[in-house]
Amino acid sequence: MTTIESRSPQAPSDLVVRVPDTAPDEVATAAGLARDAAAAWGRGPAQARAAALHACAEAVVSATGELTDLVVREVGKPVGEAGAEIGRGVAILRYFAQQALHPEGEVYPPADGVSLLHTRRRPHGVVGLITPWNFPVAIPLWKAAPALAFGNTVLLKPAPQSSAVALRLAELFADALPRGVLTILTGLAGTGEALVDAADAISFTGSVRAGQAVAVRAATRGIPVQCEMGGQNAAIVLPDADQDAAATAIAAAAMGYAGQKCTATSRVIVVGDAAPFAERLAAAVAALPVGDPADPATVVGPLIESRPVEAIRAAVRRAEAGGAQVLTGTRQPGGDGWFQAPTVLADVPPGDDLLSEEYFGPVCAVLPAESADAAVRTANNVRHGLVAAVYTQNLAAALTLTDQLDVGMVKVNAPTTGVDFHAPFGGEKESSYGPREQGTAARDFYTRTVTITLTP
Ligand code: NAP
C-alpha cells in the first residue's frame, strides 16, 4: 500500500500522520458502501439528520482544545485563528442542522384546478468532496454539513497536508453518523480523480488548475459540480479613506495566516499618490508578529511547504531585478520551519506574475492609479474574480465601484478575508465554476428538484 505523509510546517521533522494513498478501486468500493448507506439516510426523517448534525456539533465543541492544537500543528495556522475556525465549524454544523427542517418545496396552481402540483427536493446520493488544506475544518464542514443535512452521504478527499484533521473529524462524528454516511478517503490527486468518477455530485475547493480538471472530468460524466478556486484579490484605497484603518485592515488581509487564504489581498491599488499609503502599509505589515503558530501573539506563521517559500523568494528577486522596491520583508525569520517574511513591494514592473498570479503566501504589491476608474480597470485585469475591497468614506463611490468590480464578493471598508457561512460564497471568472456555496445557496447544489402532479 502506498502511503503519504503530513508534516508540521513549523517543524518539518514532526511527522503528524502517515496515511494511505487510496487507490481508485478502493474509492469505487467506498462509493458502493456510501450508496448503500444513502438509501436509509436520505429517505429517513429530516429530524434525524438534524439531530445527528447537532450531535456532530457537540462532539466538535467537546474536542475544541484538542482540534485547535491539531490544526496548529498540522497546517501551521496561528492558534487564535485555528480556535476561531473550530468555532465556525460548530456554527456551520448547527446552521445546516436547522436548514434540514426548512420547507423543501413549493405548491403551484394546477391546470385542472384540483390536482396538487408541487415540488420536492431529493438528495443526489453520494456526494464527493475535494478540499484544500488551508481551512481544514471549515471547508470540509461547509460542504459536508449541507450535503448530509439534505440527505446525501459523503466521501471526503482532504488535501494530504490536512489528512490528520480530516480523520479526527470523522472519528468525532462516528457516534452521531451511521456507518457509510461520511467516509474520509486520504490520498493524492489520483484519489480525487477516482472520486469524481464514482460520485453523484462533486464539490471542490482548491487551485484553478486542479478545479478546472475536476470540472471537465465531472462534466464528462454529466454530474453536478461546483468548484471554488483561487483568487488574486485587490483592495482599492481612495484618497478620502481612513488611511490608518485601511492600512491596518489590508496588512491583516494580506498577511494573516501567511497570506494562505483564497481571499487574501495580493494587490493594493491606491488612487492618487501611492507612496504615503505604501509606507503606512509597510509599517503595519512590519509590526505583525511572525513566528511559532502556537504562540497566541503570532499573526504570521509558516507556509505549508518549502515550495511556495522558494517561489515567492524567486518572484521577489525577479521583480526587484525589474525595478521593484521591497518596502518590507528583506529579513527572513530563522528556524527550521517554512517561514517567509511578510513582504510588501512597490513599483513591480507591469506584466510581472506578482500582479496576475496567485502566490498564496505573505506577499503583496502596491500599485498607483490615476482615478477610481483606472483602479477598477487594474483590479479587473486578472483572470480571477473572487473578492475585492474598497476603502472610502464616500457612499456613492463605494456603490459605484461595487457595481464595476468583476468579483463575487465586495467588502467596503473591510478586509477581503473573512467569510460569512450563512451568505452565498463564490467568485467570478476563473475563481469559481458552478453554483455558489454556503447559506441557502447550498441547498440548491446538494439537492435536485422533482415536480409532482397529484391528481385525486
Ligand atoms: P490544490 O493543490 O488545488 O488541491 C486541492 C485538492 O484537490 C486537494 O485535495 C488535491 O489533492 C486535489 N486535487 C488536485 N488535483 C486534482 C485532480 N486532478 N482531480 C481531483 N482532485 C485533485 O489546492 P491546495 O494547495 O490544497 O489549496 C490552495 C488553493 O486552494 C489555492 O489556490 C486557494 O486559493 C484555493 N482555495 C480556494 C478557496 C475558495 O473557496 N475559493 C478556499 C480555500 C482555498 P492533492 O493535494 O493530493 O493534489
Residues whose N, C-alpha, C, O or C-beta is under 5 A from the ligand:
A	BS01	NAP	I130 T131 P132 W133 K157 P158 A159 P160 G187 L188 A189 G192 E193 T205 G206 S207 V208 A210 A213 V214 E228 M229 G230 G231 K261 C262 S431
